[in-house]
Amino acid sequence: MNRLLAGCIAVLILLPGAALAGSYGDTEIGKDMGWKASACTKPAAPPVPTISDGKSYGTAIKVYNAYVNMVNEYIRCVNNEARQDAKDAVEAINRGSNDAVREVTGEAGKLLREIEARHPDNKAL
């Protein structure tokens, strides 16, 4: 690769972009974008039971423990979905950025070839 093309590529890579974030489909990516799980169902908290004696207290604790088990399953589901979504997003962003870099460096290379083809010392003129 000659120096002019390398210099153009370096300038293109090092220039800060006007936008601070890209987009993913129609959604602009940024720290304020929202995410929520779509494959997980948040468990509803059971109503607080009437507790009048030791037996009803024991029953309330069993209901609470069952709810905690559902909460833990929900948390696992959300974390798994978030990890997979994050992995998929990184792959999509990397593909998009690689495509953008490949496109612009191809255009820069084409421009350089066209300029060099018109060089006065080129016998093709």
Secondary structure as GFF3:
##gff-version 3
##sequence-region A 1 125
A	DSSP	alpha_helix	3	14	.	.	.	ID=ss1
A	DSSP	beta_strand	23	24	.	.	.	ID=ss2
A	DSSP	beta_strand	27	28	.	.	.	ID=ss3
A	DSSP	alpha_helix	54	117	.	.	.	ID=ss4
###
